[in-house]
Amino acid sequence: MSNSTKLINIETDFESAVNEAVKLYENGNVFIYPTDTIYGFGCNPFIREAVDKITGLKARETKKRYILLADSIETVLKYVHLQNEKQPGFLKRIWPNPVSIVLRLNDKYRNVFNHSTAAFRIPDDKFCLSVLSKIKLPMVSTSVNKKDRLPLNNIDKIKNEFDKLVDVIFYTEKQALNYASTLIDLTRDKPVLLREGKIKFVDLIKKFG
């Protein structure tokens, strides 16, 4: 990319920003966007070149996987096999929220992703949900940083680090959130905490369990 990366303020023309993100997703581009937690790299998880580009930008090991955002429980259920009859109710109570949940992939998508599990989240964010509701597919979400560095959550720092390396940077004028999602594992009968985020694990279980 010879020119500077295009910057799009999602508040200036919300619908145009959503449509641009959908187009980038469908074309296999990599972009940066605000979520309900921190800024994230985004792309279509079914386009290997796009996922590999993000891995390269982060200087991350290829075996590591990324959280997938989805618009609804119904979308998530197309990809996973739940452990028991209580889990759908738990997911419906907990989402949308900055809580990512590791679930077992079903046979079809275990082969597609070449993994047995994947982490999903229905984000509590208007822009993300608007994009996701149009594509009706999962979207990669991973922090904007290089391996072993803190996530970048300031638009000037993001542009300075990744200008010309991604196709578009979407940003918001709202105060940036400064926490990752809480990450829990639901591949067993009981939830297991993998990473504490803003929403505390004990509060999640007390409120939604």
N, C-alpha and C positions, 0 to 999 in steps of 0.2 A: 504494500500500500504506500504510494508516494505521498498522497495528501494526508492531512490530519484527519483523524477519525471524526465522523459526524457526531455532534452532540445534539440530543433531543430532550427538551424540557417536557416532561409528561403533563405538566399542568397547563402549558401554553395551548396545546391542541390535543386533548386527551385521546379522542377517537383516532386521529391521524397517527399518534404514537403507538396505539394498540395495533392498528393495521400494519404499520411498519414492522413491528416486532413479529407479527404473524408471518409476514412476507420473508423476513430474515430466517425465521424458524424453518419455514417450508423450503427455502433455498439452501439450507445447510450452512448458514452463516453463524458466526460467533459474535455475541453482543454482551454488554454489561447492563444490568438493570437493578432498580431498587426492589427489595422484597419486604416481607413483614418482619425481617430480622436485619440483615446487613446486605450491602450490595453483592450481587452475584454475577458470575459468568453464566450465560445461558446458551443453549443450543438444542437441537433435535437429538435425543439420545439414540435414535435409530440410524443416524448418519455417522458412521465410524470416523470419517475424516474430521468432522466437527468436534467430536468428543476428544479425539487425539490432539487436536489443536489446543483445546483447553488444557489438557494434560501437559502439553509442551509449554504453554504459557505459565503454568504453575510450577514447572520443573518437578513434576510429581511422578511417583512410580505408576506405571501403567496398570498394575493390578488393583490399585485403589479405585473405589467407585464413588459415584456422586449421588446426592439426594435428587429425587425426581418430584417435581411439583405437579399436582393434578387439580382439576376443577371441581371434582365431586367424588363421593364415595363410589358411585356407580362406575366412574372411570377407573378408579383404583382396583375395584373388584374384577375388572377384565384381565388383570395381570397377576393376581395373587391367589393363593390358596390359604384360607384362614384356618387357624388351629382348632377353634371350637365355636359353638353357636353364640357365645357371649361377645366375641370380638367385633362383629358388625355394630352392635349397640355401643360398645366402647368407642369405636372410631367415630360414630355419628355424634357422640357426646363431646368428643375431644376436639374435633375439627369444625370450622377453620380456626387454626391457632398456630403459633410458632413452635409446633411440636412435630418432629419427624419420627416416623415409626418404621422400623425394619420388619418386613413381612416376607413370608415364603412366596417365591414366584411359582406360578402354575407351570405345568409341563411345557406348554408352548413357549412361554417367555423365558423359562430357564434355559432353553436352547437358543433363543434369540440373543439374550444378554450373556450367555455362557457363565451364569452364576445362579446359585440356588436362592439367593435373597436380594432384596433391594429396599432402600429406604424411601418412603413416600411422605409427602406433606400436602395438605390443602391449606394454602397460605391465607392469612387474614389481611389481605391487601387488594385494593380495588384494581390496580393496574395488572397485577399478576393474574387475578381471577378473570379479568376481562380478556386477556390474551389466551389463557387456558380454556375459557369457555368457547372460544372461536376455533381453536385447533383440536380440542377434544382428545388430546394426546398428552402424555407426560412431557415435562420440560426439565432439562438439567438445571440445577441450582447449586453452585459451589462458590465459596468465598473468593473475593478478588484479592489474591495475594500469591506470592511465590512460596514454595515449600519452606517451612520453618520460620516464616515471617508473619507478623500480625496482619489480619485482614485490613484492607484499605476501605475506609468508609467516608472519606472526604472526596468530593468530586474533583477538586483540583489535584489532589495526590493521585487519584485514579488516572486522570488524564495524563499526568506527568509520567506515570509508570507504564501505561498501556496504550498511549497514543500511537496510532498507525498499526497496532497489533490486533485490534478487533475491528469489526465492521461498523458498529454504532455503539455509542454510550448513551443510554437513557438515564435521566437523572430527575430528582425532585427537589423543590425548594424547601420542602419540609425538613425539620431537624432529623438528621440521620440517626437511625437506631444503632445501638452499639453492642449487640449481643447476638450470639448464634442461637439456633433453635435447640430446644431440649431434644435429645435423641434417645429413644427407648427401643428395646428389642421385644417384639411380640411373636417371635418364632417358637416360643415355648408357652406353656399354659399360663404363666404369670409374667407380667412385665418386668424387664430388666433394664436398669439405667445404664446407658453407654456414655452420655454426655449431659451435664447439667447446663441448662440455658436459663433464660429469664424466669420461665415458669418452673418452679421447683418440683422435683419428682414426687416428693411426699405430698405436695399440694395436689398434683395431678391425680394420684391414686385416691386421695381423700375425697376430692371433688367429683372425679369421673369414674373411679374404679368401682 
